[in-house]
Amino acid sequence: MLEIEAIYENGVLKPIRPLPLEEYQFVHVTIQVKTSRIRQSAGLIRWKGPAEELERVAIDPEFGPEENSL
């Protein structure tokens, strides 16, 4: 069994690193969507709002640590 990370882009699943497979080798693929770290840790900070809003706040530069420094 081989476990890899890949990204789905323009209708194609692309592995992050080269695969140790022969050219034209058939494989069986099972896809498990990776959850973002923000969604995984939402319960740790006792967030009461929707996960989508927390994700927006977490990635928005307006809410970065430099904005909150004393």
PDB file with SEQRES, HELIX, SHEET and CRYST1 records, atoms N, CA, C and O in Angstrom:
SEQRES   1 A   70  MET LEU GLU ILE GLU ALA ILE TYR GLU ASN GLY VAL LEU          
SEQRES   2 A   70  LYS PRO ILE ARG PRO LEU PRO LEU GLU GLU TYR GLN PHE          
SEQRES   3 A   70  VAL HIS VAL THR ILE GLN VAL LYS THR SER ARG ILE ARG          
SEQRES   4 A   70  GLN SER ALA GLY LEU ILE ARG TRP LYS GLY PRO ALA GLU          
SEQRES   5 A   70  GLU LEU GLU ARG VAL ALA ILE ASP PRO GLU PHE GLY PRO          
SEQRES   6 A   70  GLU GLU ASN SER LEU                                          
HELIX    1 AA1 ARG A   37  SER A   41  1                                   5    
HELIX    2 AA2 ALA A   42  ILE A   45  5                                   4    
HELIX    3 AA3 ALA A   51  ILE A   59  1                                   9    
HELIX    4 AA4 PRO A   61  PHE A   63  5                                   3    
HELIX    5 AA5 PRO A   65  ASN A   68  1                                   4    
SHEET    1 AA1 2 ALA A   6  GLU A   9  0                                        
SHEET    2 AA1 2 VAL A  12  PRO A  15 -1                                        
CRYST1    1.000    1.000    1.000  90.00  90.00  90.00 P 1           1          
ATOM      1  N   MET A   1       0.844  -1.175   0.000  1.00  0.00           N  
ATOM      2  CA  MET A   1       0.000   0.000   0.000  1.00  0.00           C  
ATOM      3  C   MET A   1       0.886   1.234   0.000  1.00  0.00           C  
ATOM      4  O   MET A   1       1.930   1.263   0.652  1.00  0.00           O  
ATOM      5  N   LEU A   2       0.466   2.242  -0.729  1.00  0.00           N  
ATOM      6  CA  LEU A   2       1.208   3.488  -0.855  1.00  0.00           C  
ATOM      7  C   LEU A   2       0.271   4.634  -0.511  1.00  0.00           C  
ATOM      8  O   LEU A   2      -0.797   4.758  -1.111  1.00  0.00           O  
ATOM      9  N   GLU A   3       0.648   5.468   0.437  1.00  0.00           N  
ATOM     10  CA  GLU A   3      -0.165   6.618   0.816  1.00  0.00           C  
ATOM     11  C   GLU A   3       0.556   7.880   0.365  1.00  0.00           C  
ATOM     12  O   GLU A   3       1.732   8.071   0.673  1.00  0.00           O  
ATOM     13  N   ILE A   4      -0.154   8.749  -0.372  1.00  0.00           N  
ATOM     14  CA  ILE A   4       0.477   9.959  -0.912  1.00  0.00           C  
ATOM     15  C   ILE A   4      -0.421  11.168  -0.668  1.00  0.00           C  
ATOM     16  O   ILE A   4      -1.593  11.024  -0.318  1.00  0.00           O  
ATOM     17  N   GLU A   5       0.137  12.356  -0.857  1.00  0.00           N  
ATOM     18  CA  GLU A   5      -0.640  13.590  -0.869  1.00  0.00           C  
ATOM     19  C   GLU A   5      -0.694  14.072  -2.309  1.00  0.00           C  
ATOM     20  O   GLU A   5       0.279  13.950  -3.053  1.00  0.00           O  
ATOM     21  N   ALA A   6      -1.831  14.615  -2.691  1.00  0.00           N  
ATOM     22  CA  ALA A   6      -2.009  15.110  -4.055  1.00  0.00           C  
ATOM     23  C   ALA A   6      -2.897  16.342  -4.002  1.00  0.00           C  
ATOM     24  O   ALA A   6      -3.531  16.624  -2.985  1.00  0.00           O  
ATOM     25  N   ILE A   7      -2.934  17.068  -5.103  1.00  0.00           N  
ATOM     26  CA  ILE A   7      -3.794  18.239  -5.239  1.00  0.00           C  
ATOM     27  C   ILE A   7      -4.644  18.064  -6.485  1.00  0.00           C  
ATOM     28  O   ILE A   7      -4.170  17.573  -7.509  1.00  0.00           O  
ATOM     29  N   TYR A   8      -5.891  18.464  -6.390  1.00  0.00           N  
ATOM     30  CA  TYR A   8      -6.795  18.378  -7.532  1.00  0.00           C  
ATOM     31  C   TYR A   8      -6.776  19.728  -8.236  1.00  0.00           C  
ATOM     32  O   TYR A   8      -7.137  20.743  -7.641  1.00  0.00           O  
ATOM     33  N   GLU A   9      -6.357  19.746  -9.499  1.00  0.00           N  
ATOM     34  CA  GLU A   9      -6.184  20.989 -10.241  1.00  0.00           C  
ATOM     35  C   GLU A   9      -6.624  20.798 -11.686  1.00  0.00           C  
ATOM     36  O   GLU A   9      -6.145  19.897 -12.375  1.00  0.00           O  
ATOM     37  N   ASN A  10      -7.535  21.645 -12.137  1.00  0.00           N  
ATOM     38  CA  ASN A  10      -8.025  21.604 -13.521  1.00  0.00           C  
ATOM     39  C   ASN A  10      -8.494  20.212 -13.943  1.00  0.00           C  
ATOM     40  O   ASN A  10      -8.193  19.763 -15.049  1.00  0.00           O  
ATOM     41  N   GLY A  11      -9.223  19.537 -13.073  1.00  0.00           N  
ATOM     42  CA  GLY A  11      -9.781  18.230 -13.407  1.00  0.00           C  
ATOM     43  C   GLY A  11      -8.816  17.073 -13.311  1.00  0.00           C  
ATOM     44  O   GLY A  11      -9.155  15.956 -13.703  1.00  0.00           O  
ATOM     45  N   VAL A  12      -7.599  17.314 -12.790  1.00  0.00           N  
ATOM     46  CA  VAL A  12      -6.588  16.260 -12.711  1.00  0.00           C  
ATOM     47  C   VAL A  12      -6.056  16.168 -11.284  1.00  0.00           C  
ATOM     48  O   VAL A  12      -5.767  17.186 -10.654  1.00  0.00           O  
ATOM     49  N   LEU A  13      -5.930  14.953 -10.785  1.00  0.00           N  
ATOM     50  CA  LEU A  13      -5.340  14.718  -9.479  1.00  0.00           C  
ATOM     51  C   LEU A  13      -3.822  14.617  -9.649  1.00  0.00           C  
ATOM     52  O   LEU A  13      -3.335  13.714 -10.329  1.00  0.00           O  
ATOM     53  N   LYS A  14      -3.073  15.541  -9.034  1.00  0.00           N  
ATOM     54  CA  LYS A  14      -1.616  15.596  -9.213  1.00  0.00           C  
ATOM     55  C   LYS A  14      -0.903  15.278  -7.904  1.00  0.00           C  
ATOM     56  O   LYS A  14      -1.100  15.974  -6.908  1.00  0.00           O  
ATOM     57  N   PRO A  15      -0.071  14.228  -7.895  1.00  0.00           N  
ATOM     58  CA  PRO A  15       0.707  13.904  -6.692  1.00  0.00           C  
ATOM     59  C   PRO A  15       1.688  15.032  -6.364  1.00  0.00           C  
ATOM     60  O   PRO A  15       2.213  15.692  -7.260  1.00  0.00           O  
ATOM     61  N   ILE A  16       1.926  15.239  -5.076  1.00  0.00           N  
ATOM     62  CA  ILE A  16       2.865  16.270  -4.628  1.00  0.00           C  
ATOM     63  C   ILE A  16       4.306  15.859  -4.960  1.00  0.00           C  
ATOM     64  O   ILE A  16       5.131  16.709  -5.297  1.00  0.00           O  
ATOM     65  N   ARG A  17       4.603  14.576  -4.866  1.00  0.00           N  
ATOM     66  CA  ARG A  17       5.944  14.050  -5.156  1.00  0.00           C  
ATOM     67  C   ARG A  17       5.851  12.942  -6.214  1.00  0.00           C  
ATOM     68  O   ARG A  17       4.783  12.361  -6.408  1.00  0.00           O  
ATOM     69  N   PRO A  18       6.958  12.651  -6.892  1.00  0.00           N  
ATOM     70  CA  PRO A  18       6.948  11.546  -7.874  1.00  0.00           C  
ATOM     71  C   PRO A  18       6.556  10.225  -7.209  1.00  0.00           C  
ATOM     72  O   PRO A  18       6.859   9.988  -6.039  1.00  0.00           O  
ATOM     73  N   LEU A  19       5.879   9.376  -7.976  1.00  0.00           N  
ATOM     74  CA  LEU A  19       5.430   8.080  -7.463  1.00  0.00           C  
ATOM     75  C   LEU A  19       6.346   6.952  -7.936  1.00  0.00           C  
ATOM     76  O   LEU A  19       6.840   6.980  -9.063  1.00  0.00           O  
ATOM     77  N   PRO A  20       6.571   5.963  -7.075  1.00  0.00           N  
ATOM     78  CA  PRO A  20       7.408   4.821  -7.457  1.00  0.00           C  
ATOM     79  C   PRO A  20       6.603   3.782  -8.237  1.00  0.00           C  
ATOM     80  O   PRO A  20       6.462   2.643  -7.792  1.00  0.00           O  
ATOM     81  N   LEU A  21       6.079   4.169  -9.389  1.00  0.00           N  
ATOM     82  CA  LEU A  21       5.245   3.288 -10.206  1.00  0.00           C  
ATOM     83  C   LEU A  21       5.829   3.149 -11.595  1.00  0.00           C  
ATOM     84  O   LEU A  21       6.549   4.024 -12.075  1.00  0.00           O  
ATOM     85  N   GLU A  22       5.510   2.038 -12.230  1.00  0.00           N  
ATOM     86  CA  GLU A  22       5.918   1.811 -13.615  1.00  0.00           C  
ATOM     87  C   GLU A  22       4.987   2.610 -14.532  1.00  0.00           C  
ATOM     88  O   GLU A  22       3.829   2.843 -14.187  1.00  0.00           O  
ATOM     89  N   GLU A  23       5.473   3.017 -15.660  1.00  0.00           N  
ATOM     90  CA  GLU A  23       4.663   3.698 -16.665  1.00  0.00           C  
ATOM     91  C   GLU A  23       3.501   2.794 -17.069  1.00  0.00           C  
ATOM     92  O   GLU A  23       3.709   1.611 -17.336  1.00  0.00           O  
ATOM     93  N   TYR A  24       2.293   3.325 -17.119  1.00  0.00           N  
ATOM     94  CA  TYR A  24       1.049   2.616 -17.499  1.00  0.00           C  
ATOM     95  C   TYR A  24       0.621   1.549 -16.498  1.00  0.00           C  
ATOM     96  O   TYR A  24      -0.206   0.699 -16.829  1.00  0.00           O  
ATOM     97  N   GLN A  25       1.153   1.573 -15.306  1.00  0.00           N  
ATOM     98  CA  GLN A  25       0.751   0.622 -14.267  1.00  0.00           C  
ATOM     99  C   GLN A  25      -0.633   1.004 -13.751  1.00  0.00           C  
ATOM    100  O   GLN A  25      -0.882   2.166 -13.431  1.00  0.00           O  
ATOM    101  N   PHE A  26      -1.528   0.029 -13.670  1.00  0.00           N  
ATOM    102  CA  PHE A  26      -2.860   0.276 -13.137  1.00  0.00           C  
ATOM    103  C   PHE A  26      -2.805   0.296 -11.614  1.00  0.00           C  
ATOM    104  O   PHE A  26      -2.069  -0.478 -11.001  1.00  0.00           O  
ATOM    105  N   VAL A  27      -3.586   1.183 -11.012  1.00  0.00           N  
ATOM    106  CA  VAL A  27      -3.653   1.290  -9.557  1.00  0.00           C  
ATOM    107  C   VAL A  27      -5.110   1.452  -9.137  1.00  0.00           C  
ATOM    108  O   VAL A  27      -5.960   1.817  -9.949  1.00  0.00           O  
ATOM    109  N   HIS A  28      -5.388   1.186  -7.898  1.00  0.00           N  
ATOM    110  CA  HIS A  28      -6.695   1.427  -7.295  1.00  0.00           C  
ATOM    111  C   HIS A  28      -6.538   2.648  -6.394  1.00  0.00           C  
ATOM    112  O   HIS A  28      -5.632   2.687  -5.562  1.00  0.00           O  
ATOM    113  N   VAL A  29      -7.405   3.641  -6.550  1.00  0.00           N  
ATOM    114  CA  VAL A  29      -7.268   4.894  -5.799  1.00  0.00           C  
ATOM    115  C   VAL A  29      -8.468   5.071  -4.868  1.00  0.00           C  
ATOM    116  O   VAL A  29      -9.616   4.914  -5.284  1.00  0.00           O  
ATOM    117  N   THR A  30      -8.190   5.398  -3.607  1.00  0.00           N  
ATOM    118  CA  THR A  30      -9.202   5.789  -2.634  1.00  0.00           C  
ATOM    119  C   THR A  30      -8.884   7.217  -2.223  1.00  0.00           C  
ATOM    120  O   THR A  30      -7.743   7.521  -1.876  1.00  0.00           O  
ATOM    121  N   ILE A  31      -9.871   8.090  -2.258  1.00  0.00           N  
ATOM    122  CA  ILE A  31      -9.622   9.502  -1.956  1.00  0.00           C  
ATOM    123  C   ILE A  31     -10.231   9.865  -0.606  1.00  0.00           C  
ATOM    124  O   ILE A  31     -11.405   9.600  -0.345  1.00  0.00           O  
ATOM    125  N   GLN A  32      -9.415  10.473   0.241  1.00  0.00           N  
ATOM    126  CA  GLN A  32      -9.865  10.988   1.524  1.00  0.00           C  
ATOM    127  C   GLN A  32      -9.520  12.471   1.526  1.00  0.00           C  
ATOM    128  O   GLN A  32      -8.344  12.834   1.479  1.00  0.00           O  
ATOM    129  N   VAL A  33     -10.531  13.330   1.579  1.00  0.00           N  
ATOM    130  CA  VAL A  33     -10.310  14.777   1.541  1.00  0.00           C  
ATOM    131  C   VAL A  33      -9.670  15.212   2.854  1.00  0.00           C  
ATOM    132  O   VAL A  33     -10.134  14.862   3.939  1.00  0.00           O  
ATOM    133  N   LYS A  34      -8.604  15.977   2.730  1.00  0.00           N  
ATOM    134  CA  LYS A  34      -7.863  16.452   3.894  1.00  0.00           C  
ATOM    135  C   LYS A  34      -8.560  17.688   4.470  1.00  0.00           C  
ATOM    136  O   LYS A  34      -8.895  18.615   3.732  1.00  0.00           O  
ATOM    137  N   THR A  35      -8.773  17.701   5.767  1.00  0.00           N  
ATOM    138  CA  THR A  35      -9.386  18.835   6.448  1.00  0.00           C  
ATOM    139  C   THR A  35      -8.304  19.842   6.808  1.00  0.00           C  
ATOM    140  O   THR A  35      -7.208  19.464   7.222  1.00  0.00           O  
ATOM    141  N   SER A  36      -8.614  21.121   6.651  1.00  0.00           N  
ATOM    142  CA  SER A  36      -7.628  22.155   6.969  1.00  0.00           C  
ATOM    143  C   SER A  36      -7.325  22.165   8.466  1.00  0.00           C  
ATOM    144  O   SER A  36      -8.162  21.760   9.273  1.00  0.00           O  
ATOM    145  N   ARG A  37      -6.151  22.618   8.830  1.00  0.00           N  
ATOM    146  CA  ARG A  37      -5.765  22.709  10.241  1.00  0.00           C  
ATOM    147  C   ARG A  37      -6.709  23.632  10.995  1.00  0.00           C  
ATOM    148  O   ARG A  37      -6.981  23.417  12.176  1.00  0.00           O  
ATOM    149  N   ILE A  38      -7.205  24.650  10.323  1.00  0.00           N  
ATOM    150  CA  ILE A  38      -8.126  25.589  10.957  1.00  0.00           C  
ATOM    151  C   ILE A  38      -9.388  24.859  11.390  1.00  0.00           C  
ATOM    152  O   ILE A  38      -9.844  25.014  12.523  1.00  0.00           O  
ATOM    153  N   ARG A  39      -9.955  24.060  10.483  1.00  0.00           N  
ATOM    154  CA  ARG A  39     -11.174  23.315  10.823  1.00  0.00           C  
ATOM    155  C   ARG A  39     -10.893  22.242  11.877  1.00  0.00           C  
ATOM    156  O   ARG A  39     -11.751  21.974  12.718  1.00  0.00           O  
ATOM    157  N   GLN A  40      -9.714  21.625  11.846  1.00  0.00           N  
ATOM    158  CA  GLN A  40      -9.368  20.597  12.817  1.00  0.00           C  
ATOM    159  C   GLN A  40      -9.254  21.172  14.215  1.00  0.00           C  
ATOM    160  O   GLN A  40      -9.597  20.503  15.190  1.00  0.00           O  
ATOM    161  N   SER A  41      -8.775  22.410  14.327  1.00  0.00           N  
ATOM    162  CA  SER A  41      -8.511  23.002  15.642  1.00  0.00           C  
ATOM    163  C   SER A  41      -9.603  23.959  16.111  1.00  0.00           C  
ATOM    164  O   SER A  41      -9.448  24.579  17.163  1.00  0.00           O  
ATOM    165  N   ALA A  42     -10.689  24.103  15.379  1.00  0.00           N  
ATOM    166  CA  ALA A  42     -11.744  25.055  15.743  1.00  0.00           C  
ATOM    167  C   ALA A  42     -12.259  24.830  17.160  1.00  0.00           C  
ATOM    168  O   ALA A  42     -12.531  25.803  17.864  1.00  0.00           O  
ATOM    169  N   GLY A  43     -12.400  23.602  17.595  1.00  0.00           N  
ATOM    170  CA  GLY A  43     -12.901  23.313  18.941  1.00  0.00           C  
ATOM    171  C   GLY A  43     -11.923  23.656  20.048  1.00  0.00           C  
ATOM    172  O   GLY A  43     -12.339  23.822  21.194  1.00  0.00           O  
ATOM    173  N   LEU A  44     -10.649  23.768  19.748  1.00  0.00           N  
ATOM    174  CA  LEU A  44      -9.637  24.056  20.768  1.00  0.00           C  
ATOM    175  C   LEU A  44      -9.739  25.474  21.315  1.00  0.00           C  
ATOM    176  O   LEU A  44      -9.346  25.731  22.453  1.00  0.00           O  
ATOM    177  N   ILE A  45     -10.266  26.399  20.509  1.00  0.00           N  
ATOM    178  CA  ILE A  45     -10.369  27.787  20.967  1.00  0.00           C  
ATOM    179  C   ILE A  45     -11.797  28.147  21.366  1.00  0.00           C  
ATOM    180  O   ILE A  45     -12.114  29.317  21.579  1.00  0.00           O  
ATOM    181  N   ARG A  46     -12.642  27.148  21.463  1.00  0.00           N  
ATOM    182  CA  ARG A  46     -14.037  27.303  21.878  1.00  0.00           C  
ATOM    183  C   ARG A  46     -14.797  28.275  20.984  1.00  0.00           C  
ATOM    184  O   ARG A  46     -15.558  29.117  21.461  1.00  0.00           O  
ATOM    185  N   TRP A  47     -14.578  28.143  19.690  1.00  0.00           N  
ATOM    186  CA  TRP A  47     -15.243  28.977  18.694  1.00  0.00           C  
ATOM    187  C   TRP A  47     -16.708  28.579  18.630  1.00  0.00           C  
ATOM    188  O   TRP A  47     -17.019  27.397  18.481  1.00  0.00           O  
ATOM    189  N   LYS A  48     -17.607  29.541  18.740  1.00  0.00           N  
ATOM    190  CA  LYS A  48     -19.044  29.257  18.733  1.00  0.00           C  
ATOM    191  C   LYS A  48     -19.682  29.491  17.373  1.00  0.00           C  
ATOM    192  O   LYS A  48     -20.792  29.020  17.125  1.00  0.00           O  
ATOM    193  N   GLY A  49     -18.994  30.218  16.479  1.00  0.00           N  
ATOM    194  CA  GLY A  49     -19.552  30.534  15.170  1.00  0.00           C  
ATOM    195  C   GLY A  49     -19.309  29.428  14.164  1.00  0.00           C  
ATOM    196  O   GLY A  49     -18.774  28.371  14.497  1.00  0.00           O  
ATOM    197  N   PRO A  50     -19.713  29.687  12.921  1.00  0.00           N  
ATOM    198  CA  PRO A  50     -19.505  28.696  11.858  1.00  0.00           C  
ATOM    199  C   PRO A  50     -18.022  28.523  11.515  1.00  0.00           C  
ATOM    200  O   PRO A  50     -17.243  29.472  11.605  1.00  0.00           O  
ATOM    201  N   ALA A  51     -17.641  27.308  11.123  1.00  0.00           N  
ATOM    202  CA  ALA A  51     -16.246  27.012  10.772  1.00  0.00           C  
ATOM    203  C   ALA A  51     -15.775  27.874   9.607  1.00  0.00           C  
ATOM    204  O   ALA A  51     -14.605  28.256   9.557  1.00  0.00           O  
ATOM    205  N   GLU A  52     -16.672  28.187   8.666  1.00  0.00           N  
ATOM    206  CA  GLU A  52     -16.298  29.010   7.514  1.00  0.00           C  
ATOM    207  C   GLU A  52     -15.845  30.402   7.954  1.00  0.00           C  
ATOM    208  O   GLU A  52     -14.906  30.961   7.389  1.00  0.00           O  
ATOM    209  N   GLU A  53     -16.514  30.957   8.962  1.00  0.00           N  
ATOM    210  CA  GLU A  53     -16.145  32.295   9.450  1.00  0.00           C  
ATOM    211  C   GLU A  53     -14.795  32.263  10.158  1.00  0.00           C  
ATOM    212  O   GLU A  53     -13.984  33.174   9.987  1.00  0.00           O  
ATOM    213  N   LEU A  54     -14.550  31.230  10.947  1.00  0.00           N  
ATOM    214  CA  LEU A  54     -13.258  31.086  11.619  1.00  0.00           C  
ATOM    215  C   LEU A  54     -12.142  30.952  10.600  1.00  0.00           C  
ATOM    216  O   LEU A  54     -11.075  31.542  10.763  1.00  0.00           O  
ATOM    217  N   GLU A  55     -12.382  30.178   9.548  1.00  0.00           N  
ATOM    218  CA  GLU A  55     -11.374  30.003   8.505  1.00  0.00           C  
ATOM    219  C   GLU A  55     -11.074  31.334   7.825  1.00  0.00           C  
ATOM    220  O   GLU A  55      -9.913  31.635   7.551  1.00  0.00           O  
ATOM    221  N   ARG A  56     -12.109  32.139   7.549  1.00  0.00           N  
ATOM    222  CA  ARG A  56     -11.915  33.448   6.924  1.00  0.00           C  
ATOM    223  C   ARG A  56     -11.077  34.353   7.824  1.00  0.00           C  
ATOM    224  O   ARG A  56     -10.156  35.017   7.350  1.00  0.00           O  
ATOM    225  N   VAL A  57     -11.388  34.384   9.109  1.00  0.00           N  
ATOM    226  CA  VAL A  57     -10.635  35.209  10.056  1.00  0.00           C  
ATOM    227  C   VAL A  57      -9.192  34.729  10.170  1.00  0.00           C  
ATOM    228  O   VAL A  57      -8.269  35.540  10.241  1.00  0.00           O  
ATOM    229  N   ALA A  58      -8.997  33.418  10.187  1.00  0.00           N  
ATOM    230  CA  ALA A  58      -7.655  32.855  10.357  1.00  0.00           C  
ATOM    231  C   ALA A  58      -6.733  33.153   9.183  1.00  0.00           C  
ATOM    232  O   ALA A  58      -5.526  33.295   9.376  1.00  0.00           O  
ATOM    233  N   ILE A  59      -7.275  33.253   7.964  1.00  0.00           N  
ATOM    234  CA  ILE A  59      -6.401  33.477   6.809  1.00  0.00           C  
ATOM    235  C   ILE A  59      -6.394  34.929   6.334  1.00  0.00           C  
ATOM    236  O   ILE A  59      -5.605  35.278   5.456  1.00  0.00           O  
ATOM    237  N   ASP A  60      -7.243  35.771   6.885  1.00  0.00           N  
ATOM    238  CA  ASP A  60      -7.307  37.174   6.470  1.00  0.00           C  
ATOM    239  C   ASP A  60      -6.154  37.957   7.096  1.00  0.00           C  
ATOM    240  O   ASP A  60      -6.043  37.985   8.322  1.00  0.00           O  
ATOM    241  N   PRO A  61      -5.284  38.599   6.291  1.00  0.00           N  
ATOM    242  CA  PRO A  61      -4.153  39.351   6.834  1.00  0.00           C  
ATOM    243  C   PRO A  61      -4.585  40.477   7.780  1.00  0.00           C  
ATOM    244  O   PRO A  61      -3.813  40.893   8.644  1.00  0.00           O  
ATOM    245  N   GLU A  62      -5.804  40.961   7.617  1.00  0.00           N  
ATOM    246  CA  GLU A  62      -6.305  42.027   8.490  1.00  0.00           C  
ATOM    247  C   GLU A  62      -6.320  41.591   9.956  1.00  0.00           C  
ATOM    248  O   GLU A  62      -6.199  42.427  10.852  1.00  0.00           O  
ATOM    249  N   PHE A  63      -6.468  40.299  10.202  1.00  0.00           N  
ATOM    250  CA  PHE A  63      -6.526  39.774  11.559  1.00  0.00           C  
ATOM    251  C   PHE A  63      -5.209  39.147  12.000  1.00  0.00           C  
ATOM    252  O   PHE A  63      -5.184  38.395  12.974  1.00  0.00           O  
ATOM    253  N   GLY A  64      -4.116  39.440  11.304  1.00  0.00           N  
ATOM    254  CA  GLY A  64      -2.813  38.865  11.617  1.00  0.00           C  
ATOM    255  C   GLY A  64      -2.278  39.349  12.950  1.00  0.00           C  
ATOM    256  O   GLY A  64      -2.756  40.349  13.486  1.00  0.00           O  
ATOM    257  N   PRO A  65      -1.275  38.638  13.500  1.00  0.00           N  
ATOM    258  CA  PRO A  65      -0.705  38.988  14.819  1.00  0.00           C  
ATOM    259  C   PRO A  65      -0.112  40.384  14.850  1.00  0.00           C  
ATOM    260  O   PRO A  65      -0.134  41.037  15.894  1.00  0.00           O  
ATOM    261  N   GLU A  66       0.422  40.859  13.724  1.00  0.00           N  
ATOM    262  CA  GLU A  66       1.018  42.197  13.718  1.00  0.00           C  
ATOM    263  C   GLU A  66      -0.025  43.283  13.960  1.00  0.00           C  
ATOM    264  O   GLU A  66       0.312  44.369  14.433  1.00  0.00           O  
ATOM    265  N   GLU A  67      -1.289  43.001  13.639  1.00  0.00           N  
ATOM    266  CA  GLU A  67      -2.375  43.959  13.856  1.00  0.00           C  
ATOM    267  C   GLU A  67      -2.760  44.025  15.327  1.00  0.00           C  
ATOM    268  O   GLU A  67      -3.323  45.024  15.775  1.00  0.00           O  
ATOM    269  N   ASN A  68      -2.460  42.965  16.085  1.00  0.00           N  
ATOM    270  CA  ASN A  68      -2.881  42.878  17.461  1.00  0.00           C  
ATOM    271  C   ASN A  68      -1.751  43.117  18.464  1.00  0.00           C  
ATOM    272  O   ASN A  68      -1.969  43.014  19.672  1.00  0.00           O  
ATOM    273  N   SER A  69      -0.554  43.434  17.982  1.00  0.00           N  
ATOM    274  CA  SER A  69       0.577  43.594  18.895  1.00  0.00           C  
ATOM    275  C   SER A  69       0.422  44.878  19.713  1.00  0.00           C  
ATOM    276  O   SER A  69      -0.090  45.888  19.231  1.00  0.00           O  
ATOM    277  N   LEU A  70       0.875  44.806  20.946  1.00  0.00           N  
ATOM    278  CA  LEU A  70       0.781  45.965  21.861  1.00  0.00           C  
ATOM    279  C   LEU A  70       2.045  46.759  21.870  1.00  0.00           C  
ATOM    280  O   LEU A  70       2.140  47.761  22.579  1.00  0.00           O  
TER     281      LEU A  70                                                      
END                                                                             
